[in-house]
Amino acid sequence: MNEETILIQAGLSEEQAAVYQALLEKGPQKASMLAKWTGIKRSLVYKVLEQLETMKLVEKKGGEGTIAVFAPNHP
């Protein structure tokens, strides 16, 4: 059983699991890179990242006027 399957069983959607798993594997990333690696459209990646932020699984880094970078938090 892979990590993404475990995340889905823990209650994440497929998209949430894919984005979170990519962050765990690759480290802090921009949404555009997450979209490239997961095959999920960038607009949906932003929505998923917002959901993961609400769940406290992801932290948004970067200030006003900069490109946001998203980092995984420990589950």
Gaussian input, Z-matrix of N, CA and C with variables (Angstrom, degrees):
# hf/3-21g

backbone

0 1
 N
 C     1     B1
 C     2     B2     1     A1
 N     3     B3     2     A2     1     D1
 C     4     B4     3     A3     2     D2
 C     5     B5     4     A4     3     D3
 N     6     B6     5     A5     4     D4
 C     7     B7     6     A6     5     D5
 C     8     B8     7     A7     6     D6
 N     9     B9     8     A8     7     D7
 C    10    B10     9     A9     8     D8
 C    11    B11    10    A10     9     D9
 N    12    B12    11    A11    10    D10
 C    13    B13    12    A12    11    D11
 C    14    B14    13    A13    12    D12
 N    15    B15    14    A14    13    D13
 C    16    B16    15    A15    14    D14
 C    17    B17    16    A16    15    D15
 N    18    B18    17    A17    16    D16
 C    19    B19    18    A18    17    D17
 C    20    B20    19    A19    18    D18
 N    21    B21    20    A20    19    D19
 C    22    B22    21    A21    20    D20
 C    23    B23    22    A22    21    D21
 N    24    B24    23    A23    22    D22
 C    25    B25    24    A24    23    D23
 C    26    B26    25    A25    24    D24
 N    27    B27    26    A26    25    D25
 C    28    B28    27    A27    26    D26
 C    29    B29    28    A28    27    D27
 N    30    B30    29    A29    28    D28
 C    31    B31    30    A30    29    D29
 C    32    B32    31    A31    30    D30
 N    33    B33    32    A32    31    D31
 C    34    B34    33    A33    32    D32
 C    35    B35    34    A34    33    D33
 N    36    B36    35    A35    34    D34
 C    37    B37    36    A36    35    D35
 C    38    B38    37    A37    36    D36
 N    39    B39    38    A38    37    D37
 C    40    B40    39    A39    38    D38
 C    41    B41    40    A40    39    D39
 N    42    B42    41    A41    40    D40
 C    43    B43    42    A42    41    D41
 C    44    B44    43    A43    42    D42
 N    45    B45    44    A44    43    D43
 C    46    B46    45    A45    44    D44
 C    47    B47    46    A46    45    D45
 N    48    B48    47    A47    46    D46
 C    49    B49    48    A48    47    D47
 C    50    B50    49    A49    48    D48
 N    51    B51    50    A50    49    D49
 C    52    B52    51    A51    50    D50
 C    53    B53    52    A52    51    D51
 N    54    B54    53    A53    52    D52
 C    55    B55    54    A54    53    D53
 C    56    B56    55    A55    54    D54
 N    57    B57    56    A56    55    D55
 C    58    B58    57    A57    56    D56
 C    59    B59    58    A58    57    D57
 N    60    B60    59    A59    58    D58
 C    61    B61    60    A60    59    D59
 C    62    B62    61    A61    60    D60
 N    63    B63    62    A62    61    D61
 C    64    B64    63    A63    62    D62
 C    65    B65    64    A64    63    D63
 N    66    B66    65    A65    64    D64
 C    67    B67    66    A66    65    D65
 C    68    B68    67    A67    66    D66
 N    69    B69    68    A68    67    D67
 C    70    B70    69    A69    68    D68
 C    71    B71    70    A70    69    D69
 N    72    B72    71    A71    70    D70
 C    73    B73    72    A72    71    D71
 C    74    B74    73    A73    72    D72
 N    75    B75    74    A74    73    D73
 C    76    B76    75    A75    74    D74
 C    77    B77    76    A76    75    D75
 N    78    B78    77    A77    76    D76
 C    79    B79    78    A78    77    D77
 C    80    B80    79    A79    78    D78
 N    81    B81    80    A80    79    D79
 C    82    B82    81    A81    80    D80
 C    83    B83    82    A82    81    D81
 N    84    B84    83    A83    82    D82
 C    85    B85    84    A84    83    D83
 C    86    B86    85    A85    84    D84
 N    87    B87    86    A86    85    D85
 C    88    B88    87    A87    86    D86
 C    89    B89    88    A88    87    D87
 N    90    B90    89    A89    88    D88
 C    91    B91    90    A90    89    D89
 C    92    B92    91    A91    90    D90
 N    93    B93    92    A92    91    D91
 C    94    B94    93    A93    92    D92
 C    95    B95    94    A94    93    D93
 N    96    B96    95    A95    94    D94
 C    97    B97    96    A96    95    D95
 C    98    B98    97    A97    96    D96
 N    99    B99    98    A98    97    D97
 C   100   B100    99    A99    98    D98
 C   101   B101   100   A100    99    D99
 N   102   B102   101   A101   100   D100
 C   103   B103   102   A102   101   D101
 C   104   B104   103   A103   102   D102
 N   105   B105   104   A104   103   D103
 C   106   B106   105   A105   104   D104
 C   107   B107   106   A106   105   D105
 N   108   B108   107   A107   106   D106
 C   109   B109   108   A108   107   D107
 C   110   B110   109   A109   108   D108
 N   111   B111   110   A110   109   D109
 C   112   B112   111   A111   110   D110
 C   113   B113   112   A112   111   D111
 N   114   B114   113   A113   112   D112
 C   115   B115   114   A114   113   D113
 C   116   B116   115   A115   114   D114
 N   117   B117   116   A116   115   D115
 C   118   B118   117   A117   116   D116
 C   119   B119   118   A118   117   D117
 N   120   B120   119   A119   118   D118
 C   121   B121   120   A120   119   D119
 C   122   B122   121   A121   120   D120
 N   123   B123   122   A122   121   D121
 C   124   B124   123   A123   122   D122
 C   125   B125   124   A124   123   D123
 N   126   B126   125   A125   124   D124
 C   127   B127   126   A126   125   D125
 C   128   B128   127   A127   126   D126
 N   129   B129   128   A128   127   D127
 C   130   B130   129   A129   128   D128
 C   131   B131   130   A130   129   D129
 N   132   B132   131   A131   130   D130
 C   133   B133   132   A132   131   D131
 C   134   B134   133   A133   132   D132
 N   135   B135   134   A134   133   D133
 C   136   B136   135   A135   134   D134
 C   137   B137   136   A136   135   D135
 N   138   B138   137   A137   136   D136
 C   139   B139   138   A138   137   D137
 C   140   B140   139   A139   138   D138
 N   141   B141   140   A140   139   D139
 C   142   B142   141   A141   140   D140
 C   143   B143   142   A142   141   D141
 N   144   B144   143   A143   142   D142
 C   145   B145   144   A144   143   D143
 C   146   B146   145   A145   144   D144
 N   147   B147   146   A146   145   D145
 C   148   B148   147   A147   146   D146
 C   149   B149   148   A148   147   D147
 N   150   B150   149   A149   148   D148
 C   151   B151   150   A150   149   D149
 C   152   B152   151   A151   150   D150
 N   153   B153   152   A152   151   D151
 C   154   B154   153   A153   152   D152
 C   155   B155   154   A154   153   D153
 N   156   B156   155   A155   154   D154
 C   157   B157   156   A156   155   D155
 C   158   B158   157   A157   156   D156
 N   159   B159   158   A158   157   D157
 C   160   B160   159   A159   158   D158
 C   161   B161   160   A160   159   D159
 N   162   B162   161   A161   160   D160
 C   163   B163   162   A162   161   D161
 C   164   B164   163   A163   162   D162
 N   165   B165   164   A164   163   D163
 C   166   B166   165   A165   164   D164
 C   167   B167   166   A166   165   D165
 N   168   B168   167   A167   166   D166
 C   169   B169   168   A168   167   D167
 C   170   B170   169   A169   168   D168
 N   171   B171   170   A170   169   D169
 C   172   B172   171   A171   170   D170
 C   173   B173   172   A172   171   D171
 N   174   B174   173   A173   172   D172
 C   175   B175   174   A174   173   D173
 C   176   B176   175   A175   174   D174
 N   177   B177   176   A176   175   D175
 C   178   B178   177   A177   176   D176
 C   179   B179   178   A178   177   D177
 N   180   B180   179   A179   178   D178
 C   181   B181   180   A180   179   D179
 C   182   B182   181   A181   180   D180
 N   183   B183   182   A182   181   D181
 C   184   B184   183   A183   182   D182
 C   185   B185   184   A184   183   D183
 N   186   B186   185   A185   184   D184
 C   187   B187   186   A186   185   D185
 C   188   B188   187   A187   186   D186
 N   189   B189   188   A188   187   D187
 C   190   B190   189   A189   188   D188
 C   191   B191   190   A190   189   D189
 N   192   B192   191   A191   190   D190
 C   193   B193   192   A192   191   D191
 C   194   B194   193   A193   192   D192
 N   195   B195   194   A194   193   D193
 C   196   B196   195   A195   194   D194
 C   197   B197   196   A196   195   D195
 N   198   B198   197   A197   196   D196
 C   199   B199   198   A198   197   D197
 C   200   B200   199   A199   198   D198
 N   201   B201   200   A200   199   D199
 C   202   B202   201   A201   200   D200
 C   203   B203   202   A202   201   D201
 N   204   B204   203   A203   202   D202
 C   205   B205   204   A204   203   D203
 C   206   B206   205   A205   204   D204
 N   207   B207   206   A206   205   D205
 C   208   B208   207   A207   206   D206
 C   209   B209   208   A208   207   D207
 N   210   B210   209   A209   208   D208
 C   211   B211   210   A210   209   D209
 C   212   B212   211   A211   210   D210
 N   213   B213   212   A212   211   D211
 C   214   B214   213   A213   212   D212
 C   215   B215   214   A214   213   D213
 N   216   B216   215   A215   214   D214
 C   217   B217   216   A216   215   D215
 C   218   B218   217   A217   216   D216
 N   219   B219   218   A218   217   D217
 C   220   B220   219   A219   218   D218
 C   221   B221   220   A220   219   D219
 N   222   B222   221   A221   220   D220
 C   223   B223   222   A222   221   D221
 C   224   B224   223   A223   222   D222

   B1=1.4435
   B2=1.5318
   B3=1.3376
   B4=1.4710
   B5=1.5290
   B6=1.3284
   B7=1.4609
   B8=1.5192
   B9=1.3289
   B10=1.4597
   B11=1.5241
   B12=1.3245
   B13=1.4618
   B14=1.5248
   B15=1.3175
   B16=1.4645
   B17=1.5295
   B18=1.3296
   B19=1.4617
   B20=1.5280
   B21=1.3183
   B22=1.4679
   B23=1.5287
   B24=1.3222
   B25=1.4618
   B26=1.5273
   B27=1.3294
   B28=1.4645
   B29=1.5293
   B30=1.3282
   B31=1.4538
   B32=1.5169
   B33=1.3305
   B34=1.4629
   B35=1.5244
   B36=1.3273
   B37=1.4657
   B38=1.5290
   B39=1.3196
   B40=1.4693
   B41=1.5245
   B42=1.3370
   B43=1.4672
   B44=1.5259
   B45=1.3289
   B46=1.4655
   B47=1.5256
   B48=1.3179
   B49=1.4616
   B50=1.5246
   B51=1.3176
   B52=1.4654
   B53=1.5293
   B54=1.3302
   B55=1.4653
   B56=1.5275
   B57=1.3157
   B58=1.4658
   B59=1.5306
   B60=1.3247
   B61=1.4555
   B62=1.5322
   B63=1.3321
   B64=1.4690
   B65=1.5262
   B66=1.3226
   B67=1.4666
   B68=1.5242
   B69=1.3160
   B70=1.4665
   B71=1.5306
   B72=1.3254
   B73=1.4672
   B74=1.5309
   B75=1.3374
   B76=1.4650
   B77=1.5286
   B78=1.3411
   B79=1.4523
   B80=1.5233
   B81=1.3390
   B82=1.4686
   B83=1.5308
   B84=1.3395
   B85=1.4629
   B86=1.5177
   B87=1.3345
   B88=1.4615
   B89=1.5286
   B90=1.3215
   B91=1.4622
   B92=1.5246
   B93=1.3261
   B94=1.4650
   B95=1.5268
   B96=1.3218
   B97=1.4655
   B98=1.5254
   B99=1.3272
   B100=1.4684
   B101=1.5242
   B102=1.3241
   B103=1.4654
   B104=1.5222
   B105=1.3140
   B106=1.4721
   B107=1.5249
   B108=1.3324
   B109=1.4708
   B110=1.5231
   B111=1.3408
   B112=1.4632
   B113=1.5208
   B114=1.3347
   B115=1.4618
   B116=1.5223
   B117=1.3269
   B118=1.4649
   B119=1.5317
   B120=1.3323
   B121=1.4635
   B122=1.5253
   B123=1.3281
   B124=1.4659
   B125=1.5262
   B126=1.3467
   B127=1.4688
   B128=1.5306
   B129=1.3276
   B130=1.4670
   B131=1.5267
   B132=1.3188
   B133=1.4728
   B134=1.5195
   B135=1.3406
   B136=1.4696
   B137=1.5268
   B138=1.3182
   B139=1.4714
   B140=1.5255
   B141=1.3170
   B142=1.4646
   B143=1.5314
   B144=1.3249
   B145=1.4661
   B146=1.5256
   B147=1.3246
   B148=1.4651
   B149=1.5316
   B150=1.3333
   B151=1.4659
   B152=1.5265
   B153=1.3288
   B154=1.4657
   B155=1.5247
   B156=1.3373
   B157=1.4682
   B158=1.5299
   B159=1.3255
   B160=1.4620
   B161=1.5276
   B162=1.3192
   B163=1.4722
   B164=1.5281
   B165=1.3337
   B166=1.4748
   B167=1.5303
   B168=1.3348
   B169=1.4600
   B170=1.5245
   B171=1.3381
   B172=1.4569
   B173=1.5223
   B174=1.3249
   B175=1.4632
   B176=1.5194
   B177=1.3220
   B178=1.4648
   B179=1.5219
   B180=1.3236
   B181=1.4637
   B182=1.5214
   B183=1.2982
   B184=1.4580
   B185=1.5054
   B186=1.2933
   B187=1.4542
   B188=1.5055
   B189=1.3150
   B190=1.4644
   B191=1.5228
   B192=1.3247
   B193=1.4546
   B194=1.5229
   B195=1.3330
   B196=1.4640
   B197=1.5219
   B198=1.3096
   B199=1.4648
   B200=1.5163
   B201=1.3128
   B202=1.4650
   B203=1.5244
   B204=1.2978
   B205=1.4572
   B206=1.5172
   B207=1.3096
   B208=1.4489
   B209=1.5224
   B210=1.3191
   B211=1.4658
   B212=1.5257
   B213=1.3355
   B214=1.4671
   B215=1.5207
   B216=1.3078
   B217=1.4622
   B218=1.5130
   B219=1.3111
   B220=1.4551
   B221=1.5185
   B222=1.3404
   B223=1.4642
   B224=1.5049
   A1=108.30
   A2=116.72
   A3=119.13
   A4=110.99
   A5=114.90
   A6=121.08
   A7=111.97
   A8=117.19
   A9=120.52
   A10=111.06
   A11=117.31
   A12=121.75
   A13=110.45
   A14=116.45
   A15=120.62
   A16=110.01
   A17=117.23
   A18=120.72
   A19=111.43
   A20=117.10
   A21=121.40
   A22=109.57
   A23=116.83
   A24=120.39
   A25=111.42
   A26=116.66
   A27=121.22
   A28=111.95
   A29=116.82
   A30=119.72
   A31=116.54
   A32=118.47
   A33=120.19
   A34=110.15
   A35=115.81
   A36=119.79
   A37=108.06
   A38=116.33
   A39=119.67
   A40=111.04
   A41=116.83
   A42=120.67
   A43=110.99
   A44=116.50
   A45=120.51
   A46=110.16
   A47=116.45
   A48=121.00
   A49=110.97
   A50=117.52
   A51=121.20
   A52=111.07
   A53=117.16
   A54=120.91
   A55=110.00
   A56=117.28
   A57=120.83
   A58=110.72
   A59=116.96
   A60=121.13
   A61=110.66
   A62=117.05
   A63=120.44
   A64=110.39
   A65=117.44
   A66=120.45
   A67=111.24
   A68=117.15
   A69=120.36
   A70=110.45
   A71=116.62
   A72=120.86
   A73=112.57
   A74=117.05
   A75=121.28
   A76=113.67
   A77=117.77
   A78=120.66
   A79=110.53
   A80=117.52
   A81=121.57
   A82=111.79
   A83=115.43
   A84=120.84
   A85=111.38
   A86=115.17
   A87=122.51
   A88=107.82
   A89=115.77
   A90=121.20
   A91=111.55
   A92=117.20
   A93=119.47
   A94=111.75
   A95=116.96
   A96=119.97
   A97=110.90
   A98=116.23
   A99=119.61
   A100=110.42
   A101=116.79
   A102=121.10
   A103=110.23
   A104=116.36
   A105=121.39
   A106=110.82
   A107=116.93
   A108=120.67
   A109=113.48
   A110=117.07
   A111=118.95
   A112=113.08
   A113=116.96
   A114=119.88
   A115=112.60
   A116=116.44
   A117=122.15
   A118=107.36
   A119=116.57
   A120=120.33
   A121=109.92
   A122=115.13
   A123=120.67
   A124=112.39
   A125=117.26
   A126=119.84
   A127=110.64
   A128=117.24
   A129=120.66
   A130=110.40
   A131=117.56
   A132=120.93
   A133=109.69
   A134=117.51
   A135=120.33
   A136=111.11
   A137=116.98
   A138=121.01
   A139=110.15
   A140=116.66
   A141=121.80
   A142=110.30
   A143=117.15
   A144=120.41
   A145=111.06
   A146=116.45
   A147=120.35
   A148=110.39
   A149=116.43
   A150=120.61
   A151=110.56
   A152=116.73
   A153=120.72
   A154=111.18
   A155=117.28
   A156=120.33
   A157=110.33
   A158=116.15
   A159=121.27
   A160=110.70
   A161=116.70
   A162=122.19
   A163=112.09
   A164=116.10
   A165=123.09
   A166=112.68
   A167=117.16
   A168=121.33
   A169=111.84
   A170=116.20
   A171=121.39
   A172=108.65
   A173=115.06
   A174=121.29
   A175=108.79
   A176=115.41
   A177=121.68
   A178=108.52
   A179=116.17
   A180=121.33
   A181=108.98
   A182=115.76
   A183=120.75
   A184=109.73
   A185=115.18
   A186=120.19
   A187=112.77
   A188=113.58
   A189=121.94
   A190=109.28
   A191=116.97
   A192=121.09
   A193=114.97
   A194=117.00
   A195=120.24
   A196=109.12
   A197=115.60
   A198=120.01
   A199=107.81
   A200=116.20
   A201=121.61
   A202=110.23
   A203=114.26
   A204=122.38
   A205=106.32
   A206=116.20
   A207=122.11
   A208=110.18
   A209=115.60
   A210=121.41
   A211=109.17
   A212=116.12
   A213=118.66
   A214=110.74
   A215=116.16
   A216=122.17
   A217=107.60
   A218=116.57
   A219=120.81
   A220=108.51
   A221=117.37
   A222=119.71
   A223=110.55
   D1=129.40
   D2=-178.76
   D3=-87.86
   D4=169.80
   D5=-176.11
   D6=-62.55
   D7=-38.31
   D8=-178.90
   D9=-62.42
   D10=-40.27
   D11=177.48
   D12=-63.10
   D13=-39.98
   D14=178.63
   D15=-64.02
   D16=-41.46
   D17=178.69
   D18=-63.66
   D19=-38.18
   D20=177.68
   D21=-66.15
   D22=-42.71
   D23=178.03
   D24=-64.93
   D25=-26.33
   D26=178.57
   D27=-79.64
   D28=-5.98
   D29=174.66
   D30=117.49
   D31=0.13
   D32=177.08
   D33=-82.82
   D34=151.76
   D35=173.67
   D36=-73.10
   D37=169.71
   D38=178.74
   D39=-60.07
   D40=-42.26
   D41=-179.48
   D42=-67.17
   D43=-43.44
   D44=178.60
   D45=-60.75
   D46=-44.72
   D47=-179.88
   D48=-63.27
   D49=-41.86
   D50=-178.87
   D51=-64.84
   D52=-44.66
   D53=-179.23
   D54=-67.29
   D55=-46.09
   D56=-179.04
   D57=-63.24
   D58=-41.98
   D59=178.83
   D60=-62.71
   D61=-40.52
   D62=178.09
   D63=-62.85
   D64=-40.33
   D65=177.57
   D66=-65.75
   D67=-39.39
   D68=178.82
   D69=-64.08
   D70=-40.21
   D71=-177.46
   D72=-76.93
   D73=-41.19
   D74=-171.35
   D75=-99.86
   D76=-15.45
   D77=-175.72
   D78=85.25
   D79=-173.23
   D80=-177.90
   D81=-53.71
   D82=135.19
   D83=-175.05
   D84=-145.89
   D85=160.88
   D86=170.94
   D87=-82.15
   D88=156.19
   D89=-179.85
   D90=-59.96
   D91=-35.55
   D92=-178.55
   D93=-63.22
   D94=-37.92
   D95=178.16
   D96=-70.97
   D97=-37.82
   D98=177.45
   D99=-63.02
   D100=-39.01
   D101=177.63
   D102=-62.67
   D103=-42.24
   D104=179.97
   D105=-62.56
   D106=-47.28
   D107=-175.65
   D108=-73.94
   D109=-32.04
   D110=-176.36
   D111=-93.51
   D112=-18.91
   D113=-176.45
   D114=78.55
   D115=11.96
   D116=178.37
   D117=-96.14
   D118=138.35
   D119=-179.97
   D120=-57.94
   D121=142.78
   D122=-175.64
   D123=-56.55
   D124=-40.33
   D125=-179.57
   D126=-61.41
   D127=-38.48
   D128=177.66
   D129=-72.40
   D130=-34.34
   D131=177.29
   D132=-58.99
   D133=-43.40
   D134=178.31
   D135=-61.10
   D136=-41.93
   D137=178.69
   D138=-63.37
   D139=-44.18
   D140=179.64
   D141=-64.39
   D142=-41.96
   D143=178.24
   D144=-61.92
   D145=-38.88
   D146=176.84
   D147=-62.48
   D148=-41.99
   D149=177.77
   D150=-63.25
   D151=-43.36
   D152=179.95
   D153=-67.18
   D154=-32.79
   D155=174.90
   D156=-63.69
   D157=-43.17
   D158=178.53
   D159=-61.07
   D160=-34.75
   D161=178.83
   D162=-80.76
   D163=-3.59
   D164=-179.09
   D165=68.07
   D166=24.09
   D167=178.14
   D168=-93.48
   D169=-18.20
   D170=-177.44
   D171=-133.99
   D172=144.75
   D173=176.99
   D174=-120.47
   D175=131.45
   D176=178.79
   D177=-88.84
   D178=128.81
   D179=179.69
   D180=-119.99
   D181=148.36
   D182=-179.67
   D183=119.87
   D184=143.26
   D185=-177.19
   D186=-96.02
   D187=-175.56
   D188=178.44
   D189=-58.32
   D190=133.32
   D191=177.04
   D192=81.42
   D193=7.49
   D194=177.46
   D195=-118.95
   D196=162.67
   D197=176.42
   D198=-76.47
   D199=127.92
   D200=-177.97
   D201=-70.13
   D202=141.56
   D203=173.68
   D204=-120.09
   D205=136.67
   D206=-176.66
   D207=-111.20
   D208=133.18
   D209=-177.68
   D210=-122.07
   D211=142.79
   D212=178.82
   D213=-77.41
   D214=143.61
   D215=170.25
   D216=-98.67
   D217=158.72
   D218=177.37
   D219=-65.34
   D220=133.39
   D221=-178.72
   D222=-66.65

